[in-house]
Amino acid sequence: MEGNGVFDLRMFSDSGATYVVISDEEGCMEVAFHSAATAGKTLVVPSIAVDDDGQRYTVTQFGYCSGEGSAFIPVINERISRIVLPPTVRIIGNFSAKGLQSFVMTDHVTSVADNAFAGCSELRDVVMSRQLTSIPKGMFNECYALESIVIPEGVREIGENAFRYCENLRSIVLPSGLKSISDGAFLECGALKCVYLPPTLESIGDAAFMGCRTLVSLDVPDSVTSIGRNAFHRCLKLRSIRMGKGMECFPSDILHPAPAVRSVVLGDNVRSIEKETFRNWHRLTDVVLPESLSTIGECAFEGCSSLREIVLPSNVSCVERDSFKGCESLVGIHVNGMNEVYSSYGGCLLCPGLNMLVRCPEGMEGKVTVPDGIVDLAECAFENCQRITHVEIPDSVSIVGWATFCNCTSLESVRLGENVPQIPYEMFSGCIDLRYVEFGPKVWNIGQESFNGCVSLKEICIPDSVEEIERHAFRGCISLERVRIGSSVSFIAAYAFLGCRSLYNVDVDPDNEHFVSVDGVVYTKDMKELVLVPPGWKGRSFTVPRTVECIRIGAFAGCRGIEELSVEDGNAYYASVDGILYTSDMRELVRHPSTDEDVIRLKDGLTHIRSDAFSGTSVEAVRVPEGVFSIGMYAFYDCQRLEYVTLPKSLRVIEENAFRRCTALDVLFLTGFSESIDIGEEAFSLCNVGIEPVSHMDGWSFDAYELDGTLRLDLPDTGLRDFEGILAFDWYEVDDDGPSGL
C-alpha cells in the first residue's frame, strides 16, 4: 500500500483487525496494530497476528511511528473507551482515539512517539510503563479530561508541550530522578494546584507552567540551575515561592502578573535581583534575602504596596535607584550589622561611607529627623513618603538630590540645615500640605519646579542668601498670596510663579540691586523691564510705566483680573488701543485683558501673538488675522472657556504650551492653504482638540503630510494635544469662514 507517494507498506487483516508489517525477516516477524472493527467499548490488542498465508507475526507496536501523512495514523472507533495492550508491545506510535478514556501500558513498553495521545480529549486514566525514560513531546497535548497521572520513576525528561492544555489535570506525581521539564510542558494546566519538584531537577523550560492558574506554591529545589522565560506566567493564585541554591539570580521574567504572591524566599546563591523583578507584586508581604545577595536592581520592588519590612544581608553593596519606590506600607529598611556599605537608622537606609541617606521607607509616619553627620540626601530619598509630617535636616547636610521630598502629601513643615546650598529640581513638588519652610543661610538657588503644586503654601520669604529663582519654581501654588524676595536675588526666571492665582503682592527687599517692587509688581531696578505682575494682582487696570522698554516673557502669565491695559505717556516701546497692549509698531500683541466678549477679532496688521497674550483670560473664541506668523509660548495657557480658534494660512509657528490647559477647546478652524506649521512641545497639552472635527466639516478635505509632502503623517487618536513637530496642511478652500461669528 502506498501512502503519499513516499512509502510502500504491507498491510493485512486478522480477526477484524488491520496490521502493518514492520519486519518479516526470519526470526523477526513483527507487525504494528493499526485499527480494528469492534462493537465493544474495550479493545484488547492480541499478541499474535496471522496473515492470509498463515504467517504468524508478533504484535510489537501499537499505532504508527514513521512516515508522513494522516493516511498512516490509525483511527480508533470513537465507541472504544478502553485499550489493553499485550506484553509483546514495546512501542506506542501515533493514533487517534477521540473516545478513549482509559489506557494501560505493560512494563514492556520502552518507547512512545511524539504526540502519541495528543487530542484524546476524553482520556481520564493512563497507566504508563516503568521502562519509559522520557515523556515525549506533546504526548498528552489537549487531553482535556485527564485529571491525574503518575510519571514512572525511570523518566528523566518531560518533553515540550507534553501536557499542554490538560485543563482538568489536578494531580501529577513526578519521578524522583527527573532532570528537566521542557518548554510548555504543563502550559495552561489550569486545575493543577500543587506540584512537587524532585531534588534532582536541573532545568525548567520557557512557559513550562504558564497559565497554571490554581497553582498555590512553588518550591524550587537546590538542583535547579535554569528557569526559562515566562515559566510561571499567569499563575494567578501562586502565594509562596522558595528558590533553591542552584539559582544565582531570580529571573525577572518567570512570573507576571503576580497578584497573589505573599512570600518569597531566595536561595543561598542568589547574587542579584534584576531590574523590576518584583515590580507591582502588590500582595507581597515577606521577602527573605540570602547572604549571597550583592545587588538589588532598579525598581526591583517598585509597587510592592503590602511589603512592610525588609532586611538587607551583609553582602549587599548596590541598591539601585527606585528599588523600593511605591512600597507604601514599608516602615523599615533594615541592614545586617556586618554590612560594610549600608546601615539603617530609624528604618531609613544609609550609606555610611558616603555619609548619605539613601532612602526613607514610604510607610514612615510623623516627624522624621535626619541623623547628624549625614552629608548627602540622595535623589528621591523621601519621595512618596505620604505619612511624614515634619522633617528636621541637620547642619551637616550640604548635598540635596532632586525630588527629595516629591509627593510627600502630608508634609507640613521642613527645617533646612545651615549648609543646604540649594532647593533642587522638584524637591517639594506635590507636597500639598506644605505650609512652612525654614531656609538655611546658605541657600543660593531655588530650582525648577521645586515647590510645584504646593497648594497649601500661603506665604514664602526668600532669604537674602538666594540669588536665583528658576522657571516654574512655584508653579501651581494656588494659595500663595505674598512673596518676599531677598536682597541678593539677581535672576527670576520666566514663569517662576505660573498658576499662583492668589498671589497679589511680591515685595522686593529695598537693598536688592537688581529688582524693585512697586505696588506689588516687580521691575528691574532701573524700571526699564517689567518682570512680573502677580497673577492675583488686585487692580482691574494696569498702566505700563513710561520707563519700561521691555516686558519680559511671563510677566502677565495668568493675570485673569486685569480688564484694561494702558501705557503711560512718553513710552516709545508700547501702545494701548481699546485697552489692549501692543508693541509701539502695532505688529505684536503683547497682552489682551480679560473680557466678556464672546468672540475676539484681532486687528489686522499683526505678525506675532506674544507669549502669555491671553493666558488665564475668559476668552471663548479668537480669530487670528491673516499675516500672523507665530503664536508664542503660553499665549492661550489656561483659557478654560476657549472653544474655537481660527488660524490663518500665514501661521508657521505655534510655540510650546501655547494652548495648554484650554480644556474647552473643541475646534481649530484653518482658513486657507498653509505649507507647514511647527508645533512646539505640549502646545495643546490637556486640551480636547482633535483633528477629526476639522476633517469632517462639510466642504473640507483635510490631509496631513510630512514636510516633503511624500509620506503620510499618521496623527495620534487623541489629536493635536499629543503632537509635536512639523505639521503640513493641504485642503480645498470653502466660501465661508467657519461657524457663525468667526
C-alpha positions in Angstrom: 0.0 0.0 0.0 1.4 3.4 -0.9 1.0 6.4 1.3 1.6 10.0 -0.1 3.8 8.5 -2.8 6.7 8.1 -0.3 6.3 4.8 1.5 5.2 1.3 0.4 3.7 -0.6 3.3 2.4 -4.2 3.5 -0.9 -4.5 5.5 -3.1 -7.4 6.3 -6.2 -8.2 8.4 -6.8 -10.8 11.0 -10.0 -11.3 13.0 -11.3 -7.9 12.0 -8.1 -6.0 12.9 -5.6 -4.4 10.5 -1.9 -4.7 10.9 1.1 -3.1 9.3 4.2 -5.3 8.7 7.2 -3.8 10.4 9.6 -6.7 9.8 9.3 -10.1 8.0 12.9 -11.3 8.3 13.4 -14.8 9.7 13.4 -14.7 13.4 11.9 -11.2 13.5 8.3 -11.3 12.3 6.8 -8.1 13.7 3.7 -6.0 13.0 2.1 -2.8 14.3 -1.6 -2.8 15.3 -3.3 -0.3 13.0 -7.1 -0.5 13.6 -9.9 -2.8 14.4 -13.6 -3.1 13.7 -15.2 -3.9 17.1 -18.6 -3.2 18.5 -17.4 -3.3 22.2 -16.1 -0.5 24.3 -12.9 -2.3 25.2 -10.2 -3.0 22.6 -7.9 -5.9 23.6 -4.9 -6.0 21.3 -3.7 -9.5 20.6 -0.1 -10.5 20.9 -0.1 -12.6 17.7 -1.5 -11.8 14.3 -1.7 -14.2 11.3 -1.8 -13.1 7.7 -3.6 -14.7 4.8 -0.7 -17.1 4.1 -0.8 -18.3 7.7 2.4 -16.5 8.7 2.5 -15.6 12.4 3.6 -12.1 13.5 4.3 -10.8 16.9 2.5 -7.5 17.7 5.3 -5.3 19.0 3.9 -1.8 18.2 0.6 0.0 18.7 -0.1 2.8 16.3 2.2 4.3 13.7 5.7 5.7 14.3 7.2 6.6 10.9 6.3 8.1 7.6 4.2 11.2 6.8 0.6 12.0 6.2 -2.6 11.3 8.1 -3.2 8.1 6.0 -0.8 6.2 8.2 -2.3 7.3 11.5 -4.7 4.7 12.9 -8.1 5.9 13.7 -9.7 4.0 16.6 -13.5 3.8 16.6 -15.0 6.5 18.8 -17.1 3.9 20.7 -13.9 2.4 22.2 -13.2 3.8 25.6 -10.5 1.4 26.9 -7.5 -0.2 25.3 -5.5 -3.1 26.7 -2.1 -3.9 25.3 -0.4 -7.3 25.3 3.1 -7.8 26.9 4.6 -8.1 23.4 4.1 -4.4 22.6 7.3 -2.4 23.1 6.4 0.8 21.1 3.4 3.1 21.1 3.1 5.2 18.0 0.6 7.8 16.8 -3.1 7.1 16.8 -6.4 8.9 17.0 -9.0 7.8 19.6 -11.3 10.6 20.5 -13.5 8.4 22.7 -10.6 6.8 24.6 -11.0 7.1 28.4 -8.5 4.5 29.7 -5.2 3.2 28.5 -3.0 0.6 30.2 0.6 0.0 29.1 2.6 -3.0 30.2 6.1 -2.6 31.6 7.4 -4.0 28.3 6.7 -0.6 26.5 10.1 1.2 26.1 9.2 4.0 23.6 6.3 6.3 22.9 6.1 8.5 19.8 5.8 12.3 20.0 2.1 13.4 20.3 1.1 9.8 20.8 -2.1 10.6 22.8 -2.5 14.2 21.5 -6.1 15.1 21.0 -7.5 12.2 23.1 -9.9 14.6 24.6 -11.8 12.0 26.7 -8.8 10.3 28.2 -9.0 10.1 32.0 -6.8 7.3 33.2 -3.4 6.2 32.0 -1.0 3.6 33.4 2.5 4.1 32.0 5.3 1.6 31.6 8.0 1.7 34.1 10.5 1.2 31.3 10.0 4.8 30.0 12.9 7.2 30.3 11.1 10.3 28.9 7.7 11.7 28.3 7.9 12.7 24.6 7.0 15.9 23.0 3.2 16.6 23.0 2.4 13.1 24.4 -0.8 14.2 26.2 -1.3 17.5 24.4 -5.0 18.6 24.6 -6.1 15.6 26.7 -8.7 17.8 28.4 -10.3 15.2 30.6 -7.0 13.9 32.2 -7.2 14.5 35.9 -4.3 12.7 37.5 -1.2 10.8 36.4 1.9 9.2 37.9 5.1 9.5 36.0 7.3 6.4 36.2 10.4 6.6 38.3 12.7 6.0 35.3 11.6 9.1 33.5 14.4 11.8 33.3 12.7 14.3 31.0 9.3 15.7 30.3 9.2 16.9 26.7 8.0 20.1 25.1 4.2 20.6 25.4 3.8 17.1 26.9 0.7 18.0 29.0 -0.3 21.2 27.3 -3.9 22.2 27.6 -4.7 19.3 30.1 -7.2 21.7 31.6 -8.5 19.2 34.3 -5.2 17.8 35.4 -5.3 18.3 39.2 -2.6 15.9 40.4 0.7 14.7 39.0 3.5 12.8 40.7 6.9 13.5 39.2 9.7 10.9 39.5 12.5 11.3 42.0 15.1 11.2 39.2 13.6 13.8 36.9 16.2 16.1 35.3 14.3 18.5 33.1 10.9 19.9 32.3 10.8 21.3 28.8 9.1 24.3 27.3 5.4 24.5 27.7 5.3 21.0 29.4 2.3 22.0 31.6 1.1 25.0 29.7 -2.5 26.0 30.6 -3.0 23.2 33.0 -5.4 25.4 34.8 -6.6 22.9 37.5 -3.1 21.9 38.7 -2.9 23.1 42.3 0.3 21.5 43.6 3.5 20.2 42.0 6.3 18.6 44.0 9.6 19.2 42.1 12.1 16.5 42.8 15.6 17.3 44.2 17.2 16.0 41.0 15.5 18.5 38.7 18.0 20.8 36.9 16.0 22.9 34.4 12.5 24.3 33.9 11.8 25.5 30.3 10.1 28.5 28.9 6.4 28.7 29.8 6.6 25.3 31.4 3.8 26.1 33.9 2.4 29.1 32.2 -1.3 29.5 32.8 -1.4 27.1 35.8 -4.0 29.4 37.3 -4.6 27.4 40.5 -1.0 26.6 41.4 -0.6 27.9 45.0 3.0 27.3 45.9 6.4 26.9 44.2 9.3 25.2 45.9 12.3 25.1 43.5 14.9 22.5 44.7 18.6 23.3 45.1 19.4 21.3 42.0 17.6 23.7 39.6 20.1 26.0 37.8 17.9 27.3 34.9 14.3 28.6 34.7 13.1 29.8 31.4 11.2 32.9 30.4 7.5 33.1 31.5 7.9 29.7 33.2 5.1 30.6 35.7 3.5 33.4 33.8 -0.2 33.8 34.7 0.0 31.6 37.7 -2.6 33.9 39.3 -3.1 32.1 42.6 0.6 31.4 43.4 1.1 32.5 47.0 4.6 31.5 48.0 7.9 31.0 46.2 11.0 29.4 47.6 14.1 29.3 45.3 16.8 26.8 45.9 20.6 27.2 46.0 21.1 26.5 42.3 19.9 29.9 41.0 22.3 32.7 41.1 19.7 35.2 40.0 15.9 35.4 40.5 14.7 35.7 36.9 12.6 38.8 36.4 10.5 37.3 33.6 9.3 33.9 35.1 6.2 35.2 36.7 3.8 38.0 35.6 1.4 39.1 36.8 1.8 38.1 40.4 -1.4 39.2 42.1 -1.5 36.6 44.9 2.2 36.1 45.9 2.7 36.9 49.5 6.1 35.4 50.4 9.4 34.9 48.6 12.5 33.1 49.9 15.5 33.4 47.7 18.2 30.7 47.5 21.6 30.9 49.2 23.5 31.5 46.0 21.3 34.3 44.5 23.7 37.2 43.8 21.5 39.7 42.2 17.8 40.8 41.9 17.3 42.1 38.4 15.6 45.3 37.3 11.9 45.4 38.0 11.9 41.7 39.2 9.1 42.1 41.8 7.6 45.3 40.4 3.9 45.6 41.3 3.7 42.4 43.4 1.0 44.2 45.4 0.4 41.4 47.9 4.0 40.6 48.7 4.5 40.9 52.5 7.5 38.8 53.3 10.9 38.6 51.4 13.9 36.6 52.7 17.1 37.7 51.0 20.2 35.4 51.2 23.6 36.4 52.4 25.0 35.9 48.9 23.0 38.8 47.5 25.1 41.7 46.4 22.9 43.8 44.0 19.2 45.0 44.1 18.3 46.3 40.7 16.5 49.4 39.7 12.8 49.4 40.6 13.3 45.8 41.9 10.5 46.1 44.5 8.6 49.1 43.0 4.9 49.0 43.7 5.1 46.2 46.4 2.5 48.1 48.3 2.0 45.4 51.1 5.7 44.9 51.9 6.2 46.2 55.5 9.8 45.4 56.3 12.9 44.1 54.5 16.3 43.1 55.8 19.4 43.6 53.5 22.0 41.0 54.0 25.7 41.7 54.9 27.0 41.4 51.3 24.6 43.8 49.6 26.8 46.5 48.1 24.5 48.1 45.5 20.9 49.2 45.9 19.9 50.9 42.6 17.5 53.7 42.0 13.8 53.4 42.9 14.4 49.9 44.3 11.6 50.5 46.9 9.5 53.1 45.1 5.8 52.7 45.6 6.2 50.5 48.7 3.7 52.5 50.6 3.4 50.1 53.6 7.2 49.8 54.0 8.1 51.1 57.5 11.6 49.8 57.9 14.6 49.0 55.7 16.9 47.1 58.0 20.5 46.1 57.3 22.6 43.3 58.7 25.1 44.8 61.1 28.1 43.1 59.2 27.3 45.1 56.0 30.2 47.3 55.2 28.4 49.5 52.7 24.9 50.2 54.1 23.4 50.7 57.5 19.9 51.5 58.9 18.8 54.3 61.2 15.2 54.6 62.4 14.2 52.4 59.5 15.9 54.6 56.9 18.6 53.2 54.6 22.0 54.9 55.0 25.3 54.6 53.2 27.9 55.5 55.9 30.8 55.5 53.5 29.3 58.4 51.6 27.5 59.9 54.6 24.3 59.6 52.6 20.7 58.9 53.5 19.7 56.7 50.6 16.0 56.1 51.2 13.3 56.7 53.8 10.6 54.0 53.6 7.4 55.3 52.3 5.3 53.9 55.2 7.2 56.1 57.7 4.8 58.3 59.8 5.0 61.5 61.7 8.2 63.5 62.3 11.5 62.4 60.7 14.9 63.6 61.9 17.8 63.0 59.6 20.7 61.8 61.8 23.5 64.2 62.5 26.6 63.5 60.4 24.7 62.8 57.2 26.1 65.0 54.4 24.1 63.9 51.4 20.3 63.3 50.9 20.1 61.1 47.8 17.8 61.8 44.9 14.2 60.9 45.8 15.3 59.9 49.3 11.8 60.8 50.8 9.7 60.6 47.6 6.1 59.4 48.1 6.5 59.3 51.9 2.9 60.3 52.2 2.6 60.0 56.0 5.6 62.0 57.3 4.5 65.4 58.6 7.7 67.2 59.7 11.4 66.9 58.7 14.5 68.1 60.5 17.6 68.3 58.4 20.8 68.7 60.4 23.5 71.3 59.7 25.8 68.5 58.5 23.8 68.1 55.2 25.4 70.0 52.3 24.2 68.0 49.3 20.5 67.5 48.5 19.4 65.5 45.5 16.5 66.4 43.2 12.9 65.4 44.1 14.0 64.7 47.7 10.5 65.2 49.2 8.5 64.9 46.0 4.8 63.9 46.7 5.2 63.9 50.4 1.5 64.8 50.6 1.2 65.1 54.4 4.4 67.1 54.9 3.6 70.3 56.7 7.0 71.8 57.6 10.7 71.4 56.9 13.7 72.9 58.6 16.7 73.0 56.3 20.1 72.9 57.9 22.6 75.7 57.8 24.7 74.2 55.0 22.0 73.2 52.5 23.1 75.1 49.3 20.0 74.9 47.1 16.4 73.7 46.7 16.9 71.4 43.7 14.6 70.3 41.0 11.1 69.1 42.3 12.4 69.0 45.8 9.0 69.7 47.3 6.9 69.1 44.2 3.4 67.8 45.0 3.7 68.5 48.8 0.1 69.6 49.0 0.1 70.1 52.8 3.4 72.0 53.0 2.8 75.3 54.9 6.2 76.3 56.2 9.9 76.0 55.1 12.7 77.3 57.2 15.6 78.1 54.8 19.2 77.8 55.8 21.6 80.8 55.5 23.5 79.3 52.5 20.6 78.5 50.1 21.5 80.4 46.9 19.3 78.7 44.3 15.6 77.7 44.2 15.4 75.2 41.4 12.9 74.4 38.7 9.5 73.1 39.9 11.0 72.9 43.4 7.6 73.9 45.0 5.4 72.9 42.1 1.9 72.2 43.3 2.4 73.1 47.0 -1.2 74.2 47.1 -1.3 75.0 50.9 1.7 77.3 50.8 0.4 80.8 51.6 3.5 82.9 52.1 7.1 82.5 51.3 10.1 84.5 52.4 13.0 84.0 50.1 16.1 84.7 52.2 18.9 87.2 51.4 21.2 84.3 50.5 19.2 83.3 47.5 20.5 84.5 44.1 18.3 82.6 41.6 14.7 81.6 41.3 14.3 79.2 38.4 11.4 78.5 35.9 8.3 77.0 37.4 9.8 77.1 40.9 6.4 77.9 42.5 4.1 76.8 39.7 0.6 75.9 40.8 0.9 77.2 44.3 -2.7 78.3 44.2 -2.9 79.5 47.8 0.3 81.6 47.7 -0.6 85.2 48.4 2.6 87.0 49.4 6.2 86.6 48.4 9.2 88.4 49.8 12.3 88.4 47.6 15.6 88.9 49.4 18.4 91.3 48.8 20.6 89.0 46.7 18.2 87.7 44.1 19.7 88.5 40.7 17.7 86.2 38.5 13.9 85.5 38.4 13.1 83.1 35.6 10.0 83.4 33.4 7.0 81.6 34.8 8.6 81.1 38.2 5.1 81.9 39.7 2.9 80.4 36.9 -0.5 79.5 38.1 -0.2 81.2 41.5 -3.7 82.6 41.1 -3.9 84.0 44.6 -0.6 85.8 44.5 -1.4 89.5 44.7 1.8 91.0 46.1 5.5 90.5 45.6 7.7 92.5 47.9 11.4 93.0 47.0 13.9 93.9 49.6 14.9 97.6 49.2 18.6 96.6 49.3 18.2 94.4 46.3 20.4 95.8 43.5 18.7 94.1 40.6 14.9 94.4 41.2 12.4 96.7 42.8 8.7 96.3 43.6 6.0 98.9 43.0 2.5 98.2 44.3 3.5 94.5 44.4 4.7 94.5 40.8 8.3 93.6 40.1 10.6 95.6 37.8 14.3 95.7 37.2 16.0 98.2 39.4 16.2 100.8 36.7 12.5 100.4 35.9 13.3 99.5 32.2 12.0 96.0 32.3 8.6 94.7 33.6 9.4 91.4 35.3 6.3 90.2 37.0 2.7 91.2 37.5 1.4 88.8 40.2 -1.3 86.5 38.7 -3.7 87.5 41.5 -3.0 91.3 41.3 -5.9 93.2 42.7 -6.2 96.0 40.2 -8.7 96.0 37.3 -6.4 98.1 35.2 -2.7 98.3 34.7 -0.5 101.0 33.3 2.9 100.3 31.8 5.3 103.0 33.1 6.9 105.4 30.8 10.4 104.0 31.6 9.6 100.4 30.6 11.5 99.3 27.4 10.9 95.6 27.7 8.1 93.4 29.0 9.6 90.0 29.9 8.2 86.7 28.9 5.8 85.5 31.6 5.2 89.0 33.0 1.4 88.8 32.6 1.1 85.0 32.8 -2.3 84.1 34.4 -3.3 87.7 35.2 -7.0 87.0 34.8 -8.3 90.0 36.8 -6.9 92.8 34.6 -9.6 94.2 32.4 -7.8 97.2 30.9 -4.2 97.9 29.9 -2.7 101.3 29.2 0.6 102.9 28.6 2.0 106.0 30.3 2.6 108.9 28.1 6.1 109.1 26.7 6.7 105.4 26.4 8.2 104.7 23.0 8.1 101.0 23.1 4.5 100.0 23.8 1.0 101.3 22.9 -2.6 100.6 24.0 -5.7 100.5 21.8 -9.1 99.7 23.3 -7.4 98.5 26.5 -5.2 96.0 24.6 -1.4 96.2 24.9 0.7 96.1 21.7 4.2 97.0 20.7 4.5 100.6 19.5 4.6 99.5 15.8 1.3 97.7 16.4 2.7 94.5 14.9 2.8 92.4 18.1 0.0 91.7 20.5 1.6 91.8 24.0 -1.4 91.3 26.3 -5.2 91.1 25.8 -7.2 91.8 29.0 -10.0 89.7 30.4 -13.2 90.4 28.6 -16.9 89.3 28.4 -16.9 89.4 24.6 -17.9 86.1 23.1 -15.6 86.4 20.0 -12.3 88.2 19.9 -11.4 89.6 16.5 -7.8 90.8 16.5 -6.8 93.8 14.4 -5.2 93.4 11.0 -1.5 94.1 10.6 -0.4 91.8 13.4 2.6 89.4 12.8 3.0 87.9 16.2 1.0 87.0 19.3 3.4 87.2 22.2 3.8 84.7 25.0 1.1 84.9 27.6 -1.0 87.3 25.5 -4.3 85.6 26.6 -3.2 83.3 29.4 -5.7 82.9 32.1 -8.4 85.1 30.5 -12.0 84.2 30.0 -12.0 84.4 26.2 -14.3 82.0 24.4 -13.4 82.4 20.7 -10.5 84.0 18.9 -10.0 84.8 15.3 -6.3 85.2 14.5 -6.0 87.5 11.4 -4.1 86.8 8.2 -0.5 87.9 8.5 0.2 86.5 11.9 3.3 84.3 11.6 3.7 82.9 15.1 1.9 82.3 18.4 4.2 82.5 21.5 4.6 80.1 24.4 1.7 80.0 26.9 -0.1 82.5 24.7 -3.5 80.9 25.5 -2.4 79.0 28.6 -5.3 78.1 31.0 -8.0 79.8 28.9 -10.5 77.3 30.1 -13.5 78.8 28.3 -11.8 78.9 24.9 -13.8 76.8 22.5 -12.9 78.0 19.0 -9.7 79.4 17.4 -9.4 80.3 13.7 -5.8 80.1 12.4 -4.6 81.9 9.3 -2.7 80.4 6.4 0.2 82.7 7.2 0.8 80.9 10.5 4.1 79.0 10.7 4.9 78.5 14.4 2.9 77.6 17.5 5.3 77.6 20.4 5.4 75.2 23.4 2.5 75.2 25.7 0.7 77.8 23.6 -2.8 76.3 24.2 -2.0 74.2 27.3 -5.0 73.6 29.6 -7.5 75.1 27.2 -9.9 72.3 28.3 -12.9 73.5 26.4 -11.1 73.8 23.1 -13.0 71.8 20.5 -12.0 73.0 17.1 -9.2 74.7 15.2 -10.5 76.4 12.0 -8.0 76.7 9.2 -8.7 79.5 6.7 -6.5 78.7 3.8 -3.5 76.8 2.4 -0.5 76.6 4.7 2.8 75.0 3.7 3.6 73.9 7.3 3.1 74.7 10.9 5.8 74.0 13.5 4.0 72.8 16.7 6.0 73.1 19.9 6.2 70.7 22.8 2.9 70.3 24.6 1.4 73.1 22.6 -2.1 71.5 23.0 -1.4 69.6 26.2 -4.5 69.0 28.4 -6.8 70.1 25.6 -9.8 68.4 23.9 -8.8 69.4 20.4 -8.6 66.7 17.9 -8.1 66.5 14.1 -11.5 64.9 13.4 -13.7 68.0 13.8 -11.7 69.7 11.0 -11.6 66.7 8.6 -15.3 66.0 8.8 -16.6 69.6 8.3 -18.8 69.8 5.2 -16.9 71.1 2.2 -13.5 70.5 3.7 -10.9 67.9 2.7 -8.1 67.6 5.2 -4.8 65.7 4.8 -1.6 65.8 6.9 1.8 65.1 5.3 5.4 65.2 6.4 7.3 68.4 5.2 8.5 66.8 2.0 4.8 66.1 1.1 5.5 62.5 0.0 4.7 60.4 3.1 1.5 60.3 5.1 1.9 61.6 8.7 -0.3 59.5 11.0 -1.7 61.6 13.8 -2.4 60.0 17.2 -6.0 59.1 18.0 -6.1 61.8 20.7 -5.4 64.5 18.1 -3.1 67.5 18.3 -2.7 67.5 22.0 0.0 64.8 21.7 1.6 66.2 18.6 5.0 67.8 18.4 6.9 68.7 15.2 6.3 69.9 11.7 2.7 69.6 10.5 1.8 70.5 6.9 -1.8 71.2 5.8 -3.4 70.9 2.4 -7.1 71.3 1.7 -9.7 72.8 -0.6 -11.0 76.2 0.5 -14.6 76.9 1.0 -16.6 80.1 0.8 -17.5 80.5 4.4 -15.0 81.1 7.3 -16.3 78.5 9.6 -19.1 78.7 12.1 -21.3 81.8 12.5 -19.5 84.7 14.1 -15.9 83.6 13.2 
